[in-house]
Amino acid sequence: MLDAFNREINYLRISVTDRCNLRCTYCMPAEGITLMSHNEVLTLEQIAEVAKVGAENFGISKIRLTGGEPLVRKGIVQLVQLLKAIEPIDEVSMTTNGVFLKKFAAELKEAGLNRVNISLDTLSPEKFKVTTRGGNIQDVFDGIQAAKQEGLTPVKINVVKMESSNADELAQLKAFCEKENLKIQFIRQMDLESGSFSQVEGGKGGNCSICNRLRLTADGHLKPCLFSNKSYSTKELGAEGAFQAALYNKPEKGKTSNNHSFYNIGG
């Protein structure tokens, strides 16, 4: 389907949970967050039904599962199976911090997951632990190897460029990805409230003129733009009504947003 600016919208990013096993400093505030109650969150079947309406009636053919951390969502493998069973959908991918990927990679591949993006902002175990507030970087390295072994490829590495990032560190990450046959994407640290964002280096994200995506939150709201407060409830409007509203009201260019955060919208 085309939006009001003649962009073909065929990509749905689904935040399956606002929960995460890490507490990255650029994603979650130090004082913590208020989590959605479990009865607010869409069931696996409800998520699949929204995706089916999007695929069959609005041209959605590509889905990315995000969070929070999608691998902490109970039934995530089953969800992949449900989504891959929707005939118009030809790709299901996932963005993950990689910590639990070693455990789930084989099951996810068998369920039909096509590929993964893995977040990794440093190669330093010490800095990783500080940035994630306690994470073990070896878990991520193990997850990367598991993804490669199971064929969840091309494996892409998402690197957030922070104020604390230095040129040497970024060069080391690039060299690591070249050695491991991984694709690297650099994402400048963004700010939803100020509207600070830029195009992804090595990817297509952030280029509003070719934006082809909508976002589904874990509690069932379709959002037409990351940098917009516009939101349409699939529970109140129905999936078809929410898709129609999101498509019609997708802005030409995002500005700011203060009614969601990166930890619950998936970036």
C-alpha positions as CSV (number, residue, x, y, z in Angstrom):
1,M,0.0,0.0,0.0
2,L,1.1,3.6,-0.7
3,D,0.9,6.3,1.9
4,A,0.0,9.9,1.3
5,F,3.6,10.6,0.1
6,N,3.6,7.7,-2.4
7,R,5.9,5.5,-0.3
8,E,5.2,1.8,-0.5
9,I,4.6,0.6,3.1
10,N,5.5,-3.1,3.3
11,Y,7.4,-3.4,6.6
12,L,6.0,-3.9,10.1
13,R,8.2,-3.8,13.1
14,I,6.6,-5.6,16.1
15,S,7.7,-4.9,19.6
16,V,6.7,-8.1,21.4
17,T,7.6,-6.9,24.9
18,D,8.9,-3.9,26.8
19,R,11.0,-6.1,29.0
20,C,14.7,-6.7,28.6
21,N,17.4,-8.6,30.4
22,L,19.9,-5.7,30.0
23,R,19.7,-2.1,31.2
24,C,21.7,-0.2,28.6
25,T,22.4,3.3,29.6
26,Y,21.3,4.9,26.3
27,C,18.0,2.9,26.4
28,M,16.8,2.8,30.0
29,P,17.0,5.5,32.6
30,A,18.9,4.7,35.8
31,E,15.8,5.0,37.9
32,G,14.2,2.2,36.0
33,I,11.0,2.1,34.0
34,T,7.3,1.4,34.5
35,L,6.5,-1.8,32.7
36,M,3.2,-2.7,30.9
37,S,1.0,-5.1,32.9
38,H,0.7,-8.5,31.3
39,N,-3.0,-8.1,30.6
40,E,-2.1,-5.1,28.4
41,V,0.3,-7.0,26.2
42,L,-1.0,-8.6,23.0
43,T,-1.1,-12.4,23.0
44,L,0.9,-14.3,20.4
45,E,-2.4,-15.0,18.5
46,Q,-3.4,-11.3,18.6
47,I,0.0,-10.3,17.2
48,A,-0.3,-12.8,14.4
49,E,-3.8,-11.6,13.6
50,V,-2.7,-8.0,13.3
51,A,0.2,-9.1,11.0
52,K,-2.2,-11.2,8.9
53,V,-4.5,-8.2,8.4
54,G,-1.5,-6.1,7.4
55,A,-0.2,-8.7,5.0
56,E,-3.4,-9.7,3.4
57,N,-5.0,-6.2,3.2
58,F,-2.2,-3.7,3.3
59,G,0.8,-5.2,1.5
60,I,3.0,-6.0,4.6
61,S,5.5,-8.6,3.4
62,K,8.4,-8.0,5.9
63,I,8.3,-8.3,9.7
64,R,11.0,-7.5,12.3
65,L,10.5,-8.6,15.9
66,T,11.9,-6.2,18.5
67,G,11.4,-5.3,22.1
68,G,12.6,-4.7,24.7
69,E,14.4,-7.9,24.1
70,P,12.3,-10.2,22.0
71,L,14.0,-13.4,23.3
72,V,12.6,-12.8,26.8
73,R,9.1,-13.0,25.5
74,K,7.6,-16.4,26.3
75,G,6.5,-18.3,23.2
76,I,8.8,-16.3,20.8
77,V,9.6,-19.4,18.7
78,Q,5.9,-20.1,18.4
79,L,5.3,-16.5,17.3
80,V,7.8,-16.9,14.5
81,Q,6.0,-20.0,13.3
82,L,2.7,-18.2,13.3
83,L,4.0,-15.3,11.4
84,K,5.8,-17.5,8.8
85,A,2.5,-19.3,8.2
86,I,1.0,-16.1,6.8
87,E,1.5,-16.6,3.1
88,P,2.1,-13.0,2.0
89,I,4.9,-12.6,4.5
90,D,8.2,-13.6,3.0
91,E,10.6,-12.4,5.7
92,V,10.7,-12.5,9.4
93,S,13.8,-11.1,11.1
94,M,14.7,-10.1,14.7
95,T,16.7,-7.4,16.5
96,T,18.2,-8.8,19.7
97,N,21.0,-8.1,22.2
98,G,22.2,-11.6,21.5
99,V,22.5,-12.8,25.1
100,F,20.0,-15.6,24.7
101,L,20.6,-16.3,21.0
102,K,22.9,-19.3,21.7
103,K,19.9,-21.0,23.4
104,F,17.3,-20.1,20.8
105,A,19.1,-19.9,17.4
106,A,18.4,-23.5,16.3
107,E,14.7,-23.3,17.3
108,L,14.3,-19.9,15.7
109,K,15.8,-21.1,12.4
110,E,13.6,-24.2,12.4
111,A,10.5,-22.0,13.1
112,G,11.4,-19.9,10.0
113,L,13.3,-16.9,11.2
114,N,15.3,-15.6,8.3
115,R,18.0,-13.4,10.0
116,V,19.0,-11.4,13.0
117,N,20.5,-8.0,13.8
118,I,22.6,-8.1,17.0
119,S,23.3,-5.0,19.1
120,L,27.0,-4.6,20.0
121,D,28.5,-1.2,20.8
122,T,31.9,-2.2,22.1
123,L,34.4,-5.1,22.1
124,S,35.5,-4.3,25.6
125,P,34.1,-6.7,28.3
126,E,34.5,-4.0,30.9
127,K,32.8,-1.2,28.9
128,F,30.1,-3.6,27.8
129,K,29.4,-4.5,31.5
130,V,29.1,-0.8,32.4
131,T,27.0,0.2,29.4
132,T,24.6,-2.7,29.8
133,R,24.7,-2.4,33.6
134,G,25.9,-5.9,34.2
135,G,26.0,-7.8,30.9
136,N,28.5,-10.4,29.9
137,I,29.9,-9.8,26.4
138,Q,30.9,-13.4,25.9
139,D,27.1,-14.3,25.8
140,V,26.8,-12.0,22.8
141,F,29.9,-13.4,21.1
142,D,28.4,-16.9,21.6
143,G,25.1,-15.7,20.2
144,I,26.8,-14.3,17.1
145,Q,28.5,-17.7,16.4
146,A,25.2,-19.5,17.0
147,A,23.4,-17.3,14.5
148,K,26.1,-17.9,11.9
149,Q,26.1,-21.6,12.5
150,E,22.3,-21.9,12.1
151,G,22.2,-19.7,9.0
152,L,20.4,-16.7,10.4
153,T,22.2,-14.6,7.9
154,P,23.3,-12.1,6.9
155,V,24.0,-11.3,10.5
156,K,24.0,-7.6,11.0
157,I,25.7,-5.8,13.9
158,N,24.0,-2.7,15.2
159,V,26.5,-0.2,16.8
160,V,25.1,2.8,18.6
161,K,27.6,5.7,18.3
162,M,27.6,7.4,21.7
163,E,29.5,10.4,23.0
164,S,31.8,8.0,24.7
165,S,32.6,6.1,21.5
166,N,36.0,6.8,20.1
167,A,37.4,6.3,16.6
168,D,39.7,3.5,17.6
169,E,36.9,1.5,19.2
170,L,34.6,1.9,16.1
171,A,37.5,0.9,13.8
172,Q,38.0,-2.3,16.0
173,L,34.3,-3.1,15.7
174,K,34.5,-2.7,11.9
175,A,37.5,-4.9,11.7
176,F,35.8,-7.5,13.9
177,C,32.8,-7.6,11.6
178,E,35.0,-7.9,8.5
179,K,36.9,-10.8,10.1
180,E,33.7,-12.6,11.2
181,N,31.8,-11.9,7.9
182,L,29.2,-9.7,9.6
183,K,27.5,-6.6,8.2
184,I,27.9,-3.6,10.4
185,Q,25.5,-0.6,10.8
186,F,26.4,2.5,12.8
187,I,23.4,4.3,14.4
188,R,24.0,7.6,16.0
189,Q,22.5,7.9,19.5
190,M,19.0,9.4,19.0
191,D,16.7,11.5,21.2
192,L,13.0,11.2,20.6
193,E,12.0,14.3,22.5
194,S,14.4,16.6,20.8
195,G,14.0,15.0,17.4
196,S,17.7,14.2,17.1
197,F,18.2,11.4,14.5
198,S,20.2,10.7,11.4
199,Q,20.4,8.1,8.7
200,V,21.9,4.7,9.6
201,E,25.4,4.3,8.3
202,G,25.4,1.1,6.3
203,G,21.6,0.8,6.3
204,K,18.4,2.5,5.1
205,G,16.9,3.5,8.5
206,G,16.5,7.2,9.1
207,N,15.9,8.2,5.5
208,C,12.4,9.5,5.7
209,S,12.0,9.9,1.9
210,I,12.0,6.1,1.5
211,C,10.6,5.0,4.8
212,N,8.5,1.9,4.3
213,R,7.6,0.9,7.9
214,L,4.9,1.0,10.5
215,R,5.4,-0.1,14.2
216,L,3.2,-2.2,16.4
217,T,3.7,-1.8,20.1
218,A,3.5,-4.7,22.6
219,D,0.1,-3.3,23.8
220,G,-1.4,-3.2,20.3
221,H,-0.9,0.4,19.0
222,L,0.1,1.0,15.4
223,K,2.5,3.9,15.1
224,P,3.2,5.4,11.7
225,C,6.5,7.0,12.7
226,L,9.2,6.6,15.4
227,F,9.4,10.4,15.8
228,S,5.7,11.1,16.1
229,N,3.1,10.8,18.9
230,K,0.5,9.5,16.5
231,S,-0.8,6.1,17.6
232,Y,-3.8,3.9,16.6
233,S,-5.1,1.1,18.9
234,T,-5.8,-2.2,17.2
235,K,-7.9,-3.1,20.2
236,E,-10.2,-0.1,19.8
237,L,-10.2,0.4,16.0
238,G,-9.6,-3.2,15.0
239,A,-6.5,-4.1,13.0
240,E,-7.9,-2.9,9.7
241,G,-9.0,0.4,11.1
242,A,-5.7,0.9,12.8
243,F,-3.7,0.1,9.6
244,Q,-5.9,2.5,7.6
245,A,-5.4,5.3,10.2
246,A,-1.6,4.7,10.4
247,L,-1.2,4.7,6.7
248,Y,-3.3,7.8,6.1
249,N,-1.6,9.8,8.9
250,K,2.1,8.7,8.3
251,P,4.0,12.0,8.3
252,E,6.4,12.9,5.5
253,K,9.1,13.5,8.1
254,G,9.1,12.7,11.8
255,K,9.7,15.5,14.3
256,T,9.6,14.6,18.0
257,S,7.9,12.2,20.3
258,N,7.3,12.0,24.0
259,N,4.8,9.2,24.4
260,H,7.1,6.2,23.9
261,S,10.7,5.3,24.5
262,F,13.3,3.1,22.7
263,Y,13.0,0.4,25.3
264,N,9.4,-0.2,24.3
265,I,9.3,0.7,20.6
266,G,12.3,-1.2,19.3
267,G,14.1,1.7,17.6
